[in-house]
């Protein structure tokens, strides 16, 4: 049995590094194990899922062997009057892998084009876009619930593995997060697969190949192949977003322990403390305001792009006649400049709001704020990612022939749902992952300074943070109003030109 603190700390530091190294090797082998087949009947998700399970299995074997080969774990380390061997540390890491696999299955179920939830969304398109959107949104709400339950169960299991050991519980939760990260290499490959297959489908459609090969007997339809790959890519993107938010939550919970220690909150965060409850409410609202910023940014950029497209149609009549190319560069410039400009508001929110709460209301309020942000951010991220993925795959399922296929009323409803889902799954949802991490890091960094900063300096910090947040909100609202006014002006001009016969 080893109780010397230096040796114990070395063992506890070394094991996560070994786990991460094992995960890299397992991901490389898992990626190499993926093999396709020249058949239209092959489900891409089955092949991708097989690679994920291969990666997970190899990682479990690898870090299991590493745990039992660790000399300190074999001998046993004494912490808090109890002796621990390799098994509890292995189990905590295993929990992370299991959570990754559970999230994978749940995401595939809620967003897969061949699963019942997406079929329900497709059937909702029979009665129009409103019911389709409601069906997809309710699906996202349910999926967020089960994702939170999976993460909560993993944390509860860590509590059972290290009962009455706060430090080891925090370490075990961190190991669980590392277990999630052992498949990171493969998950990143899955995430990359999504946009690649999406762009491949778009290029294939624009190339005219779909029209050229209609009705060819005995041939594998290229359109169906890229469409199925695109549909699978939507599911993998939703899966990786769920995976990312799960790692963010587990990392945030582990960081939360550091915050409590650095802020000297010896009594914890009692909910009967009004400051904690105020912070909890503000933190719970933060991801909603952040999502509002992100989705409004997409709406403003889309308005600018629509205005530009309409301008080109008015001033370049050869576009519709096929004798003149559009000004693609101008459209790309609008999108890229908007993407960079619109980072301002969310960035100010992520940094400024925890500073405002911390220096304005104190460390207890900041602790409540971080807890509220973790909970609501996780739920919101999964809701947005899975709703968007379900709407996208519902549209693709209609395009494959259900309910009349392309051009039908159901397809029009599906296009509306897919358009609404893009800022959900591609903008606001993924951005909540770094939001949670950044806010927790800011909280940890300022926790030790809150009580030591003089009152005058605190007042200045609060005023600056509040002014920055107010400026970001006002900027967002002003830009959106201006964009709508310009769009309405363009529409009136177009109607005037049509009425005059020009």
C-alpha positions as CSV (number, residue, x, y, z in Angstrom):
1,X,0.0,0.0,0.0
2,X,1.3,3.4,-1.0
3,X,0.4,6.5,0.9
4,X,3.3,8.8,0.1
5,X,1.7,11.9,-1.5
6,X,4.3,12.4,-4.3
7,X,3.9,8.8,-5.5
8,X,0.1,9.0,-5.3
9,X,0.0,12.3,-7.2
10,X,2.4,10.9,-9.9
11,X,0.2,7.8,-10.4
12,X,-3.0,9.9,-10.6
13,X,-1.4,12.3,-13.1
14,X,0.2,9.6,-15.2
15,X,-2.9,7.4,-15.7
16,X,-5.0,10.1,-17.6
17,X,-2.1,10.7,-19.9
18,X,-1.8,7.0,-20.7
19,X,-5.6,6.8,-21.2
20,X,-5.4,9.6,-23.8
21,X,-2.5,7.9,-25.6
22,X,-4.4,4.7,-25.7
23,X,-7.4,6.5,-27.2
24,X,-5.3,7.9,-30.0
25,X,-4.0,4.5,-31.0
26,X,-7.5,3.0,-30.7
27,X,-9.0,5.7,-32.9
28,X,-6.3,5.1,-35.6
29,X,-7.1,1.4,-35.7
30,X,-10.9,2.1,-35.6
31,X,-10.6,4.5,-38.6
32,X,-8.5,1.9,-40.5
33,X,-11.1,-0.8,-39.8
34,X,-13.9,1.1,-41.7
35,X,-14.6,-0.5,-45.1
36,X,-17.3,0.3,-47.5
37,X,-19.0,-1.9,-50.1
38,X,-20.2,-1.5,-53.7
39,X,-23.8,-1.9,-52.9
40,X,-26.8,0.5,-52.7
41,X,-28.2,-1.5,-49.9
42,X,-25.4,-0.9,-47.5
43,X,-26.2,1.4,-44.6
44,X,-23.4,3.9,-44.1
45,X,-24.3,4.3,-40.4
46,X,-23.8,0.5,-39.8
47,X,-20.3,0.7,-41.2
48,X,-19.4,3.9,-39.3
49,X,-21.0,2.4,-36.1
50,X,-18.8,-0.7,-36.4
51,X,-15.7,1.5,-36.5
52,X,-16.9,3.3,-33.4
53,X,-17.5,0.1,-31.5
54,X,-14.1,-1.2,-32.6
55,X,-12.4,2.0,-31.3
56,X,-14.3,1.8,-28.0
57,X,-13.4,-1.9,-27.5
58,X,-9.8,-1.3,-28.2
59,X,-9.7,1.7,-25.9
60,X,-11.3,-0.3,-23.0
61,X,-8.8,-3.1,-23.4
62,X,-5.9,-0.6,-23.6
63,X,-6.7,1.6,-20.6
64,X,-7.8,-1.5,-18.6
65,X,-4.4,-3.0,-19.2
66,X,-2.7,0.3,-18.4
67,X,-4.6,0.6,-15.1
68,X,-3.6,-2.9,-13.9
69,X,0.0,-2.4,-15.1
70,X,0.3,0.8,-13.1
71,X,2.6,-0.1,-10.1
72,X,0.9,2.2,-7.7
73,X,-2.5,0.9,-8.5
74,X,-1.3,-2.8,-8.2
75,X,0.1,-2.0,-4.8
76,X,-2.8,0.1,-3.8
77,X,-2.9,3.8,-2.9
78,X,-4.3,5.2,0.3
79,X,-6.5,8.3,0.1
80,X,-8.7,9.5,2.9
81,X,-8.1,6.5,5.0
82,X,-9.1,4.0,2.3
83,X,-7.0,1.9,-0.1
84,X,-7.8,1.9,-3.8
85,X,-6.5,-0.4,-6.5
86,X,-6.9,-0.3,-10.3
87,X,-10.5,-1.3,-10.5
88,X,-12.3,1.9,-9.4
89,X,-10.1,4.0,-11.7
90,X,-10.8,1.6,-14.6
91,X,-14.5,1.7,-14.0
92,X,-14.7,5.5,-14.0
93,X,-12.9,5.6,-17.4
94,X,-15.1,2.8,-18.7
95,X,-18.2,4.9,-17.7
96,X,-17.1,7.6,-20.2
97,X,-16.9,5.1,-23.0
98,X,-20.3,3.7,-22.2
99,X,-21.8,7.2,-22.2
100,X,-20.2,7.8,-25.6
101,X,-21.8,4.6,-27.0
102,X,-25.2,5.4,-25.4
103,X,-25.2,8.9,-26.9
104,X,-24.3,7.4,-30.2
105,X,-27.3,5.1,-30.1
106,X,-29.7,7.7,-28.9
107,X,-28.6,10.2,-31.5
108,X,-28.9,7.6,-34.3
109,X,-32.4,6.7,-33.0
110,X,-33.7,10.3,-32.9
111,X,-32.1,11.5,-36.1
112,X,-31.6,8.4,-38.3
113,X,-33.6,8.5,-41.5
114,X,-34.7,4.9,-41.1
115,X,-35.8,5.3,-37.5
116,X,-39.3,5.9,-36.2
117,X,-38.9,9.5,-34.9
118,X,-37.8,10.9,-38.3
119,X,-40.6,8.9,-40.0
120,X,-43.0,10.6,-37.6
121,X,-41.6,14.0,-38.6
122,X,-42.1,13.0,-42.3
123,X,-45.7,12.1,-41.6
124,X,-46.3,15.4,-39.9
125,X,-45.4,17.1,-43.2
126,X,-48.7,15.8,-44.6
127,X,-50.5,18.6,-42.7
128,X,-47.9,21.4,-43.5
129,X,-44.7,22.9,-42.2
130,X,-46.2,24.0,-38.8
131,X,-46.9,20.4,-37.7
132,X,-43.6,19.2,-39.1
133,X,-41.7,21.8,-37.1
134,X,-43.7,21.0,-33.9
135,X,-42.9,17.3,-34.4
136,X,-39.2,17.9,-34.9
137,X,-39.0,20.3,-31.9
138,X,-40.8,17.9,-29.6
139,X,-38.4,15.1,-30.7
140,X,-35.4,17.3,-29.8
141,X,-36.9,18.1,-26.4
142,X,-37.2,14.3,-25.6
143,X,-33.7,13.5,-26.9
144,X,-32.3,16.2,-24.6
145,X,-33.9,14.6,-21.6
146,X,-32.4,11.2,-22.2
147,X,-29.0,12.6,-22.9
148,X,-29.1,14.4,-19.6
149,X,-30.2,11.2,-17.8
150,X,-27.2,9.3,-19.4
151,X,-24.7,11.9,-18.2
152,X,-26.4,12.1,-14.7
153,X,-26.2,8.3,-14.4
154,X,-22.5,8.3,-15.2
155,X,-21.8,10.9,-12.5
156,X,-24.0,9.0,-10.0
157,X,-22.0,5.9,-10.7
158,X,-18.8,7.8,-9.9
159,X,-20.4,8.8,-6.6
160,X,-21.0,5.1,-5.8
161,X,-17.4,4.1,-6.8
162,X,-15.8,6.7,-4.5
163,X,-18.4,7.2,-1.6
164,X,-17.5,10.0,0.7
165,X,-14.4,11.1,-1.2
166,X,-15.0,14.5,-2.7
167,X,-11.5,14.8,-4.3
168,X,-11.7,11.3,-5.8
169,X,-15.2,12.0,-7.0
170,X,-14.0,15.0,-8.9
171,X,-11.1,12.9,-10.2
172,X,-13.4,10.1,-11.2
173,X,-15.7,12.5,-13.1
174,X,-12.6,13.8,-14.9
175,X,-11.7,10.2,-15.8
176,X,-15.2,9.7,-17.1
177,X,-14.7,12.7,-19.3
178,X,-11.4,11.2,-20.5
179,X,-13.2,7.9,-21.2
180,X,-15.5,10.0,-23.5
181,X,-12.4,11.5,-25.1
182,X,-10.7,8.2,-25.8
183,X,-12.8,8.0,-29.0
184,X,-12.1,11.6,-30.0
185,X,-10.0,10.7,-33.0
186,X,-12.8,8.6,-34.5
187,X,-15.5,11.1,-33.5
188,X,-13.6,13.9,-35.3
189,X,-13.5,11.7,-38.4
190,X,-17.3,11.2,-38.1
191,X,-17.7,14.9,-37.7
192,X,-15.6,15.6,-40.8
193,X,-17.6,13.0,-42.7
194,X,-20.8,15.1,-42.3
195,X,-19.8,18.3,-44.2
196,X,-17.9,16.3,-46.8
197,X,-20.9,14.1,-47.7
198,X,-23.1,17.2,-47.6
199,X,-20.9,19.1,-50.0
200,X,-20.6,16.0,-52.2
201,X,-24.3,15.8,-52.5
202,X,-24.6,19.5,-53.4
203,X,-21.9,19.2,-56.0
204,X,-23.5,16.1,-57.5
205,X,-26.9,17.9,-57.7
206,X,-25.4,21.0,-59.3
207,X,-23.4,19.0,-61.8
208,X,-26.6,17.8,-63.6
209,X,-25.6,14.1,-63.1
210,X,-28.9,13.4,-61.5
211,X,-30.7,14.4,-64.7
212,X,-28.3,12.6,-66.9
213,X,-28.7,9.2,-65.3
214,X,-32.4,9.0,-64.7
215,X,-33.9,5.8,-65.8
216,X,-30.7,3.9,-66.5
217,X,-31.5,0.2,-65.9
218,X,-29.2,-2.0,-63.8
219,X,-26.9,0.8,-62.6
220,X,-26.2,1.9,-59.1
221,X,-27.8,5.4,-58.8
222,X,-25.2,7.9,-57.9
223,X,-27.9,10.3,-56.7
224,X,-29.2,7.7,-54.2
225,X,-25.6,6.9,-53.0
226,X,-24.7,10.5,-52.2
227,X,-28.1,11.2,-50.8
228,X,-27.7,8.3,-48.3
229,X,-24.2,9.5,-47.5
230,X,-25.6,13.0,-46.9
231,X,-28.3,11.6,-44.7
232,X,-25.8,9.5,-42.7
233,X,-23.6,12.7,-42.4
234,X,-26.5,14.6,-40.8
235,X,-26.7,11.8,-38.1
236,X,-23.0,11.7,-37.5
237,X,-22.9,15.5,-37.1
238,X,-25.7,15.3,-34.6
239,X,-23.9,12.5,-32.8
240,X,-20.6,14.4,-32.6
241,X,-22.4,17.5,-31.3
242,X,-24.0,15.4,-28.5
243,X,-20.6,13.8,-27.8
244,X,-19.0,17.3,-27.6
245,X,-21.6,18.7,-25.2
246,X,-21.3,15.6,-23.0
247,X,-17.5,16.1,-22.7
248,X,-18.1,19.8,-22.0
249,X,-20.5,19.0,-19.2
250,X,-18.2,16.4,-17.5
251,X,-15.2,18.7,-17.9
252,X,-17.3,21.6,-16.4
253,X,-18.3,19.5,-13.5
254,X,-14.6,18.6,-12.8
255,X,-13.7,22.3,-13.2
256,X,-16.5,23.2,-10.8
257,X,-14.5,21.5,-8.0
258,X,-11.5,23.8,-8.8
259,X,-13.8,26.8,-8.7
260,X,-15.2,25.9,-5.3
261,X,-11.7,25.4,-4.0
262,X,-10.2,28.6,-5.5
263,X,-13.2,30.7,-4.4
264,X,-12.9,29.3,-0.8
265,X,-16.6,28.3,-0.7
266,X,-16.1,26.0,2.3
267,X,-19.9,25.6,2.9
268,X,-20.6,24.6,-0.7
269,X,-23.4,26.2,-2.7
270,X,-26.6,26.0,-0.6
271,X,-29.7,26.8,-2.6
272,X,-31.3,28.6,0.4
273,X,-28.7,31.3,-0.1
274,X,-30.5,33.9,-2.3
275,X,-27.3,34.8,-4.1
276,X,-26.8,31.2,-5.2
277,X,-30.3,31.1,-6.5
278,X,-30.0,34.4,-8.3
279,X,-26.8,33.1,-10.0
280,X,-28.6,29.9,-10.9
281,X,-31.4,31.7,-12.6
282,X,-29.0,34.0,-14.6
283,X,-26.8,31.0,-15.5
284,X,-29.7,29.0,-16.7
285,X,-30.8,31.9,-18.9
286,X,-27.3,32.5,-20.4
287,X,-27.4,29.7,-23.0
288,X,-30.9,30.9,-24.2
289,X,-29.5,34.5,-24.8
290,X,-26.4,33.0,-26.4
291,X,-28.6,30.9,-28.7
292,X,-30.7,34.0,-29.5
293,X,-27.5,35.8,-30.6
294,X,-26.4,32.9,-32.8
295,X,-29.7,32.3,-34.5
296,X,-30.4,36.0,-35.0
297,X,-26.9,36.3,-36.5
298,X,-27.9,33.6,-39.1
299,X,-31.1,35.5,-39.8
300,X,-29.3,38.8,-40.3
301,X,-26.7,37.2,-42.6
302,X,-29.4,35.4,-44.6
303,X,-31.3,38.7,-45.0
304,X,-28.2,40.4,-46.4
305,X,-27.6,37.4,-48.7
306,X,-31.2,37.5,-50.0
307,X,-30.9,41.2,-50.7
308,X,-27.7,40.6,-52.6
309,X,-29.2,37.8,-54.7
310,X,-32.3,39.8,-55.5
311,X,-30.0,42.8,-56.5
312,X,-28.1,40.5,-58.8
313,X,-31.4,39.2,-60.4
314,X,-32.5,42.8,-61.0
315,X,-29.2,44.2,-62.3
316,X,-28.0,41.1,-64.1
317,X,-30.9,39.7,-66.2
318,X,-28.5,37.3,-68.0
319,X,-28.4,35.1,-64.9
320,X,-32.0,33.8,-65.4
321,X,-31.3,33.5,-69.2
322,X,-28.2,31.4,-68.6
323,X,-26.0,33.9,-70.4
324,X,-24.3,35.5,-67.4
325,X,-22.7,34.1,-64.3
326,X,-23.7,35.4,-60.9
327,X,-21.3,37.3,-58.7
328,X,-20.5,34.4,-56.4
329,X,-17.5,36.2,-54.8
330,X,-19.9,38.9,-53.5
331,X,-22.1,36.4,-51.8
332,X,-19.2,34.5,-50.3
333,X,-17.8,37.9,-49.0
334,X,-21.2,38.7,-47.3
335,X,-21.3,35.3,-45.6
336,X,-17.7,35.3,-44.3
337,X,-17.7,38.9,-43.1
338,X,-21.0,38.3,-41.3
339,X,-19.6,35.2,-39.7
340,X,-16.6,37.2,-38.3
341,X,-18.7,40.2,-37.3
342,X,-21.3,38.2,-35.5
343,X,-18.8,36.6,-33.2
344,X,-18.7,39.8,-31.2
345,X,-22.0,39.4,-29.3
346,X,-21.6,35.8,-28.3
347,X,-18.0,36.4,-27.4
348,X,-18.9,39.3,-25.1
349,X,-21.6,37.2,-23.5
350,X,-19.4,34.2,-22.8
351,X,-16.7,36.4,-21.1
352,X,-18.6,39.4,-19.8
353,X,-21.6,37.7,-18.1
354,X,-19.7,35.5,-15.6
355,X,-17.4,38.6,-14.8
356,X,-20.5,40.7,-14.2
357,X,-22.1,38.1,-12.0
358,X,-18.9,37.3,-10.1
359,X,-17.8,40.8,-9.3
360,X,-21.3,42.2,-9.0
361,X,-22.9,39.5,-6.9
362,X,-20.0,37.5,-5.4
363,X,-18.5,34.1,-5.6
364,X,-21.6,32.3,-4.4
365,X,-23.7,33.8,-7.2
366,X,-21.0,32.9,-9.7
367,X,-21.1,29.3,-8.5
368,X,-24.8,29.2,-9.0
369,X,-24.4,30.8,-12.4
370,X,-22.0,28.2,-13.6
371,X,-24.2,25.4,-12.4
372,X,-27.2,26.8,-14.1
373,X,-25.3,27.4,-17.3
374,X,-24.0,23.8,-17.4
375,X,-27.5,22.3,-17.0
376,X,-29.4,24.5,-19.4
377,X,-26.6,24.6,-21.9
378,X,-26.4,20.8,-22.1
379,X,-30.2,20.5,-22.6
380,X,-30.3,23.3,-25.2
381,X,-27.4,22.0,-27.2
382,X,-28.8,18.5,-27.6
383,X,-32.3,19.9,-28.4
384,X,-30.9,22.1,-31.2
385,X,-28.6,19.5,-32.7
386,X,-31.2,16.7,-32.8
387,X,-34.1,18.8,-33.9
388,X,-32.1,20.2,-36.8
389,X,-30.8,16.8,-37.7
390,X,-34.3,15.3,-37.7
391,X,-35.7,18.1,-39.9
392,X,-32.9,17.7,-42.4
393,X,-33.2,13.9,-42.7
394,X,-37.0,14.2,-42.9
395,X,-36.6,16.4,-45.9
396,X,-34.2,14.0,-47.5
397,X,-36.6,11.1,-46.8
398,X,-39.3,13.0,-48.7
399,X,-36.9,13.7,-51.5
400,X,-36.3,10.0,-51.8
401,X,-39.9,9.5,-52.7
402,X,-42.1,9.6,-49.6
403,X,-45.3,11.6,-49.8
404,X,-44.8,12.6,-53.4
405,X,-41.1,13.4,-53.4
406,X,-39.5,16.6,-54.7
407,X,-41.9,19.4,-55.6
408,X,-44.8,18.1,-53.5
409,X,-46.4,20.0,-50.7
410,X,-44.8,17.7,-48.2
411,X,-41.4,18.5,-49.7
412,X,-42.1,22.2,-49.4
413,X,-42.8,21.7,-45.7
414,X,-39.7,19.6,-45.4
415,X,-37.6,22.4,-46.9
416,X,-38.9,24.9,-44.4
417,X,-38.1,22.6,-41.6
418,X,-34.6,22.0,-42.9
419,X,-34.1,25.7,-43.3
420,X,-35.1,26.3,-39.7
421,X,-33.0,23.4,-38.6
422,X,-29.7,24.6,-40.1
423,X,-29.1,27.5,-37.6
424,X,-30.2,25.0,-34.9
425,X,-27.8,22.2,-35.7
426,X,-24.9,24.0,-37.4
427,X,-24.7,27.3,-35.5
428,X,-26.3,27.6,-32.0
429,X,-26.1,24.0,-31.0
430,X,-22.4,23.4,-31.6
431,X,-21.5,26.8,-30.2
432,X,-23.0,26.0,-26.8
433,X,-20.2,23.5,-26.2
434,X,-17.3,26.1,-26.2
435,X,-19.7,28.5,-24.4
436,X,-19.9,26.2,-21.4
437,X,-16.2,25.6,-21.3
438,X,-15.3,29.3,-21.7
439,X,-17.6,30.4,-19.0
440,X,-16.3,27.8,-16.6
441,X,-12.7,28.7,-17.3
442,X,-13.5,32.4,-16.8
443,X,-15.2,31.5,-13.5
444,X,-12.1,29.6,-12.3
445,X,-9.7,32.3,-13.4
446,X,-11.6,35.1,-11.5
447,X,-12.7,33.1,-8.5
448,X,-9.6,33.9,-6.5
449,X,-9.7,37.6,-7.3
450,X,-13.4,38.3,-6.4
451,X,-12.8,38.7,-2.7
452,X,-9.5,40.5,-2.9
453,X,-10.3,43.2,-5.5
454,X,-11.0,46.6,-3.8
455,X,-14.6,47.8,-4.0
456,X,-13.9,50.7,-6.4
457,X,-12.2,48.4,-8.9
458,X,-15.1,45.9,-8.6
459,X,-17.5,48.7,-9.4
460,X,-15.6,49.7,-12.5
461,X,-15.4,46.0,-13.6
462,X,-19.1,45.6,-13.2
463,X,-19.9,48.8,-15.1
464,X,-17.6,47.9,-18.0
465,X,-19.0,44.3,-18.2
466,X,-22.6,45.5,-18.1
467,X,-21.9,48.2,-20.7
468,X,-20.3,45.6,-23.0
469,X,-23.3,43.2,-22.6
470,X,-25.8,46.0,-23.2
471,X,-23.8,47.1,-26.3
472,X,-23.8,43.6,-27.7
473,X,-27.6,43.2,-27.3
474,X,-28.3,46.7,-28.7
475,X,-26.0,46.0,-31.7
476,X,-27.8,42.7,-32.4
477,X,-31.3,44.3,-32.3
478,X,-30.3,47.4,-34.4
479,X,-28.6,45.3,-37.1
480,X,-31.6,43.0,-37.4
481,X,-34.1,45.9,-37.7
482,X,-31.9,47.6,-40.3
483,X,-31.7,44.4,-42.4
484,X,-35.4,44.0,-42.4
485,X,-36.0,47.6,-43.5
486,X,-33.6,47.2,-46.4
487,X,-35.2,43.9,-47.4
488,X,-38.7,45.5,-47.5
489,X,-37.3,48.4,-49.6
490,X,-36.0,45.9,-52.1
491,X,-39.3,44.0,-52.3
492,X,-41.2,47.3,-52.9
493,X,-38.7,48.1,-55.7
494,X,-39.2,44.7,-57.3
495,X,-43.0,45.1,-57.2
496,X,-42.8,48.5,-58.8
497,X,-40.6,47.2,-61.6
498,X,-43.1,44.3,-62.2
499,X,-46.0,46.7,-62.2
500,X,-44.4,49.1,-64.7
501,X,-43.5,46.2,-67.1
502,X,-39.8,46.7,-66.8
